[in-house]
Amino acid sequence: MSIEFVRRADGLVYRYRQDGEFNGRPSFRRVDLDVRCCWLPGRGWCTVGADGTPNGWPLAGRAAQGPLPPPGPWRSWKAGKSYLYDLRRTPTP
């Protein structure tokens, strides 16, 4: 399985492929950059930058903390900017 984050402001798509497991759950790595979507204890599902800093979460918060990253709206915060994305699950090509 793969996932995509589609930025609502302009339709930009960030693609992630499953890349092993982290903390006992699937981990996903962005195909063009060292950014991950993974589950962190105490934080739940989030995106994590190359420096290890979590910077995006599902809007449903902890209510949507199942075995896979929840589809639907996510909010990111990085370098003083915030964006709204929609996470979609996609079959791996």
MARKOLMAR-234712 format. One record per residue: residue number from 1; residue in three letters; x, y, z of N, C-alpha, C, O, CB in turn. Coordinates in nm, 3 decimals. Glycine has a CB too. Layout:
 num residuo    n.xx    n.yy    n.zz   ca.xx   ca.yy   ca.zz    c.xx    c.yy    c.zz    o.xx    o.yy    o.zz   cb.xx   cb.yy   cb.zz
 NUM     ALA       X       Y       Z       X       Y       Z       X       Y       Z       X       Y       Z       X       Y       Z
...
% end
This chain:
 num residuo    n.xx    n.yy    n.zz   ca.xx   ca.yy   ca.zz    c.xx    c.yy    c.zz    o.xx    o.yy    o.zz   cb.xx   cb.yy   cb.zz
   1     MET   0.084  -0.118   0.000   0.000   0.000   0.000   0.088   0.125   0.000   0.199   0.125   0.054  -0.095   0.000   0.122
   2     SER   0.038   0.228  -0.060   0.102   0.359  -0.061   0.000   0.461  -0.010  -0.119   0.432   0.000   0.154   0.398  -0.205
   3     ILE   0.049   0.579   0.021  -0.041   0.689   0.058   0.001   0.813  -0.017   0.114   0.825  -0.063  -0.039   0.713   0.212
   4     GLU  -0.092   0.906  -0.029  -0.066   1.035  -0.090  -0.124   1.143  -0.001  -0.231   1.127   0.058  -0.126   1.043  -0.234
   5     PHE  -0.053   1.253   0.008  -0.105   1.374   0.070  -0.131   1.474  -0.042  -0.039   1.510  -0.115  -0.006   1.432   0.179
   6     VAL  -0.255   1.518  -0.055  -0.292   1.613  -0.160  -0.320   1.747  -0.092  -0.412   1.760  -0.011  -0.418   1.563  -0.241
   7     ARG  -0.239   1.848  -0.127  -0.254   1.979  -0.066  -0.378   2.048  -0.123  -0.391   2.063  -0.244  -0.127   2.066  -0.088
   8     ARG  -0.467   2.089  -0.035  -0.594   2.149  -0.078  -0.576   2.282  -0.149  -0.655   2.314  -0.239  -0.685   2.168   0.041
   9     ALA  -0.477   2.360  -0.113  -0.459   2.493  -0.169  -0.433   2.490  -0.320  -0.478   2.578  -0.393  -0.345   2.565  -0.099
  10     ASP  -0.359   2.388  -0.366  -0.320   2.388  -0.507  -0.318   2.250  -0.572  -0.279   2.238  -0.689  -0.185   2.449  -0.521
  11     GLY  -0.359   2.146  -0.500  -0.364   2.012  -0.558  -0.231   1.940  -0.567  -0.224   1.831  -0.624  -0.422   2.020  -0.693
  12     LEU  -0.123   1.998  -0.513   0.007   1.934  -0.514  -0.001   1.800  -0.442  -0.062   1.790  -0.336   0.114   2.024  -0.448
  13     VAL   0.059   1.695  -0.500   0.052   1.560  -0.444   0.190   1.517  -0.396   0.288   1.524  -0.471  -0.003   1.460  -0.549
  14     TYR   0.197   1.472  -0.271   0.317   1.412  -0.216   0.290   1.263  -0.200   0.195   1.224  -0.132   0.359   1.478  -0.079
  15     ARG   0.374   1.179  -0.263   0.354   1.035  -0.261   0.448   0.969  -0.162   0.566   1.004  -0.151   0.374   0.976  -0.401
  16     TYR   0.393   0.871  -0.089   0.469   0.796   0.009   0.453   0.647  -0.021   0.345   0.601  -0.061   0.422   0.829   0.155
  17     ARG   0.561   0.572  -0.001   0.556   0.427  -0.016   0.584   0.362   0.119   0.660   0.415   0.201   0.658   0.379  -0.124
  18     GLN   0.523   0.246   0.141   0.548   0.176   0.266   0.696   0.140   0.272   0.754   0.093   0.174   0.459   0.049   0.279
  19     ASP   0.755   0.162   0.390   0.899   0.144   0.409   0.921   0.076   0.543   0.974   0.136   0.637   0.975   0.280   0.401
  20     GLY   0.881  -0.050   0.552   0.901  -0.126   0.675   0.803  -0.088   0.783   0.693  -0.039   0.758   1.040  -0.107   0.724
  21     GLU   0.848  -0.112   0.907   0.766  -0.081   1.025   0.845   0.006   1.121   0.968   0.008   1.121   0.720  -0.211   1.096
  22     PHE   0.769   0.080   1.202   0.827   0.164   1.306   0.729   0.161   1.423   0.611   0.188   1.405   0.853   0.311   1.255
  23     ASN   0.777   0.129   1.542   0.691   0.117   1.660   0.577   0.017   1.638   0.466   0.036   1.686   0.633   0.254   1.698
  24     GLY   0.606  -0.090   1.564   0.510  -0.197   1.545   0.398  -0.169   1.445   0.302  -0.245   1.437   0.450  -0.230   1.674
  25     ARG   0.409  -0.061   1.370   0.308  -0.026   1.270   0.378   0.007   1.138   0.497   0.037   1.137   0.220   0.094   1.319
  26     PRO   0.304   0.001   1.027   0.366   0.035   0.898   0.421   0.178   0.901   0.363   0.268   0.962   0.265   0.019   0.783
  27     SER   0.533   0.196   0.833   0.593   0.328   0.819   0.596   0.360   0.670   0.616   0.271   0.586   0.737   0.333   0.882
  28     PHE   0.576   0.487   0.637   0.572   0.530   0.497   0.676   0.639   0.478   0.692   0.727   0.562   0.429   0.581   0.457
  29     ARG   0.748   0.632   0.364   0.852   0.731   0.333   0.815   0.804   0.204   0.777   0.741   0.105   0.992   0.664   0.320
  30     ARG   0.827   0.935   0.207   0.800   1.015   0.087   0.900   0.978  -0.022   1.018   0.961   0.006   0.807   1.167   0.119
  31     VAL   0.853   0.966  -0.146   0.938   0.914  -0.253   1.048   1.012  -0.295   1.149   0.969  -0.351   0.854   0.880  -0.372
  32     ASP   1.033   1.140  -0.270   1.130   1.238  -0.318   1.208   1.310  -0.208   1.290   1.397  -0.237   1.060   1.340  -0.400
  33     LEU   1.185   1.274  -0.082   1.247   1.347   0.028   1.246   1.259   0.152   1.165   1.167   0.162   1.174   1.482   0.054
  34     ASP   1.335   1.287   0.246   1.339   1.208   0.369   1.236   1.261   0.469   1.270   1.324   0.569   1.480   1.212   0.431
  35     VAL   1.110   1.235   0.439   0.997   1.268   0.525   0.918   1.140   0.544   0.899   1.064   0.448   0.907   1.385   0.464
  36     ARG   0.873   1.114   0.664   0.801   0.990   0.693   0.663   1.018   0.750   0.637   1.123   0.808   0.881   0.903   0.790
  37     CYS   0.577   0.921   0.732   0.449   0.917   0.800   0.453   0.791   0.883   0.460   0.680   0.830   0.325   0.918   0.699
  38     CYS   0.449   0.808   1.014   0.464   0.693   1.104   0.387   0.719   1.234   0.338   0.829   1.259   0.614   0.666   1.134
  39     TRP   0.379   0.614   1.314   0.309   0.622   1.442   0.411   0.639   1.553   0.504   0.559   1.565   0.221   0.495   1.465
  40     LEU   0.395   0.742   1.634   0.485   0.768   1.746   0.408   0.754   1.878   0.300   0.812   1.892   0.548   0.909   1.734
  41     PRO   0.462   0.679   1.973   0.397   0.669   2.103   0.375   0.808   2.164   0.465   0.892   2.162   0.480   0.581   2.199
  42     GLY   0.259   0.831   2.217   0.226   0.958   2.279   0.183   1.066   2.181   0.131   1.169   2.223   0.343   1.006   2.356
  43     ARG   0.203   1.043   2.052   0.165   1.141   1.949   0.070   1.083   1.846  -0.007   1.156   1.785   0.288   1.195   1.880
  44     GLY   0.074   0.952   1.827  -0.010   0.887   1.726   0.049   0.904   1.588   0.169   0.925   1.572  -0.150   0.944   1.730
  45     TRP  -0.036   0.893   1.486   0.008   0.907   1.348   0.048   1.052   1.320  -0.023   1.146   1.358  -0.103   0.862   1.250
  46     CYS   0.162   1.069   1.253   0.208   1.202   1.218   0.307   1.194   1.104   0.359   1.087   1.073   0.270   1.272   1.340
  47     THR   0.334   1.307   1.043   0.445   1.316   0.950   0.565   1.370   1.028   0.550   1.451   1.119   0.411   1.407   0.825
  48     VAL   0.683   1.322   0.988   0.805   1.355   1.061   0.912   1.396   0.959   0.939   1.323   0.865   0.854   1.234   1.147
  49     GLY   0.971   1.514   0.979   1.075   1.563   0.891   1.206   1.488   0.910   1.219   1.408   1.003   1.097   1.710   0.912
  50     ALA   1.302   1.514   0.821   1.433   1.447   0.826   1.504   1.470   0.958   1.587   1.388   0.999   1.520   1.496   0.712
  51     ASP   1.474   1.580   1.027   1.538   1.609   1.156   1.470   1.538   1.273   1.511   1.553   1.388   1.537   1.759   1.180
  52     GLY   1.364   1.460   1.243   1.294   1.385   1.348   1.182   1.461   1.416   1.121   1.410   1.510   1.392   1.343   1.451
  53     THR   1.153   1.582   1.370   1.049   1.664   1.430   0.913   1.634   1.367   0.897   1.649   1.246   1.082   1.812   1.416
  54     PRO   0.814   1.593   1.448   0.678   1.576   1.394   0.625   1.712   1.346   0.643   1.814   1.412   0.583   1.515   1.500
  55     ASN   0.558   1.711   1.228   0.511   1.839   1.175   0.374   1.831   1.107   0.333   1.928   1.043   0.610   1.891   1.077
  56     GLY   0.303   1.720   1.119   0.170   1.710   1.061   0.089   1.600   1.128   0.143   1.495   1.164   0.179   1.684   0.910
  57     TRP  -0.042   1.625   1.145  -0.130   1.530   1.214  -0.268   1.527   1.149  -0.310   1.625   1.087  -0.142   1.565   1.363
  58     PRO  -0.339   1.414   1.165  -0.477   1.411   1.116  -0.564   1.506   1.198  -0.545   1.518   1.319  -0.535   1.267   1.122
  59     LEU  -0.658   1.572   1.134  -0.746   1.664   1.206  -0.834   1.591   1.305  -0.878   1.649   1.405  -0.832   1.742   1.109
  60     ALA  -0.862   1.463   1.279  -0.945   1.385   1.371  -0.871   1.356   1.502  -0.931   1.307   1.597  -0.987   1.253   1.306
  61     GLY  -0.742   1.386   1.507  -0.664   1.369   1.629  -0.655   1.226   1.674  -0.648   1.134   1.593  -0.723   1.452   1.739
  62     ARG  -0.654   1.207   1.801  -0.636   1.073   1.857  -0.755   0.981   1.833  -0.744   0.859   1.851  -0.611   1.083   2.005
  63     ALA  -0.868   1.036   1.794  -0.985   0.953   1.765  -0.962   0.866   1.642  -1.032   0.766   1.623  -1.108   1.041   1.745
  64     ALA  -0.867   0.902   1.558  -0.841   0.830   1.433  -0.709   0.754   1.438  -0.639   0.746   1.337  -0.841   0.927   1.316
  65     GLN  -0.674   0.699   1.552  -0.543   0.636   1.568  -0.550   0.485   1.555  -0.516   0.413   1.649  -0.484   0.673   1.701
  66     GLY  -0.593   0.434   1.439  -0.599   0.292   1.411  -0.465   0.237   1.365  -0.362   0.301   1.384  -0.704   0.264   1.307
  67     PRO  -0.465   0.117   1.304  -0.341   0.052   1.264  -0.274   0.113   1.141  -0.159   0.082   1.112  -0.368  -0.090   1.237
  68     LEU  -0.345   0.200   1.068  -0.289   0.267   0.951  -0.316   0.418   0.960  -0.408   0.459   1.031  -0.349   0.209   0.820
  69     PRO  -0.237   0.500   0.891  -0.265   0.644   0.894  -0.406   0.670   0.841  -0.442   0.619   0.735  -0.159   0.722   0.810
  70     PRO  -0.484   0.749   0.911  -0.623   0.768   0.872  -0.638   0.855   0.748  -0.576   0.960   0.737  -0.700   0.829   0.986
  71     PRO  -0.722   0.811   0.654  -0.751   0.897   0.539  -0.830   1.018   0.583  -0.891   1.019   0.690  -0.827   0.819   0.430
  72     GLY  -0.829   1.121   0.499  -0.903   1.242   0.531  -0.810   1.358   0.557  -0.693   1.353   0.520  -0.992   1.220   0.651
  73     PRO  -0.861   1.464   0.620  -0.784   1.587   0.636  -0.672   1.576   0.740  -0.688   1.519   0.848  -0.875   1.698   0.675
  74     TRP  -0.559   1.632   0.703  -0.441   1.644   0.789  -0.393   1.789   0.783  -0.411   1.856   0.682  -0.326   1.544   0.745
  75     ARG  -0.333   1.838   0.891  -0.277   1.974   0.898  -0.128   1.962   0.922  -0.084   1.885   1.007  -0.346   2.059   1.011
  76     SER  -0.049   2.039   0.848   0.095   2.043   0.871   0.136   2.182   0.917   0.073   2.282   0.884   0.173   2.004   0.742
  77     TRP   0.244   2.187   0.996   0.303   2.311   1.042   0.453   2.299   1.026   0.516   2.209   1.082   0.264   2.343   1.191
  78     LYS   0.512   2.392   0.948   0.657   2.389   0.931   0.702   2.528   0.885   0.642   2.589   0.797   0.700   2.279   0.828
  79     ALA   0.808   2.575   0.944   0.869   2.704   0.908   0.766   2.817   0.907   0.767   2.902   0.817   0.936   2.694   0.770
  80     GLY   0.677   2.819   1.006   0.581   2.926   1.018   0.464   2.919   0.922   0.384   3.012   0.916   0.649   3.054   1.000
  81     LYS   0.452   2.809   0.846   0.342   2.794   0.752   0.259   2.672   0.787   0.310   2.574   0.841   0.394   2.783   0.607
  82     SER   0.131   2.680   0.756   0.040   2.569   0.782  -0.035   2.537   0.654  -0.079   2.627   0.582  -0.058   2.603   0.897
  83     TYR  -0.050   2.409   0.626  -0.123   2.364   0.508  -0.222   2.256   0.546  -0.202   2.183   0.643  -0.025   2.313   0.399
  84     LEU  -0.329   2.247   0.469  -0.429   2.143   0.487  -0.415   2.045   0.372  -0.410   2.084   0.255  -0.573   2.203   0.494
  85     TYR  -0.409   1.917   0.406  -0.395   1.809   0.308  -0.506   1.708   0.325  -0.571   1.703   0.430  -0.258   1.740   0.322
  86     ASP  -0.528   1.629   0.222  -0.614   1.511   0.231  -0.525   1.390   0.208  -0.456   1.381   0.106  -0.732   1.517   0.127
  87     LEU  -0.527   1.296   0.303  -0.452   1.173   0.288  -0.540   1.073   0.215  -0.656   1.052   0.251  -0.404   1.117   0.425
  88     ARG  -0.483   1.010   0.112  -0.552   0.905   0.038  -0.464   0.780   0.040  -0.342   0.788   0.027  -0.582   0.949  -0.110
  89     ARG  -0.527   0.665   0.058  -0.456   0.538   0.046  -0.465   0.494  -0.100  -0.570   0.505  -0.163  -0.516   0.428   0.143
  90     THR  -0.353   0.443  -0.153  -0.350   0.403  -0.292  -0.281   0.267  -0.303  -0.199   0.233  -0.218  -0.277   0.508  -0.379
  91     PRO  -0.314   0.188  -0.406  -0.242   0.062  -0.424  -0.098   0.091  -0.465  -0.071   0.189  -0.535  -0.312  -0.027  -0.531
  92     THR  -0.006   0.006  -0.423   0.133   0.022  -0.464   0.147  -0.022  -0.608   0.102  -0.130  -0.644   0.229  -0.059  -0.372
  93     PRO   0.209   0.062  -0.692   0.224   0.025  -0.834   0.318  -0.093  -0.852   0.341  -0.136  -0.965   0.274   0.143  -0.915
% end
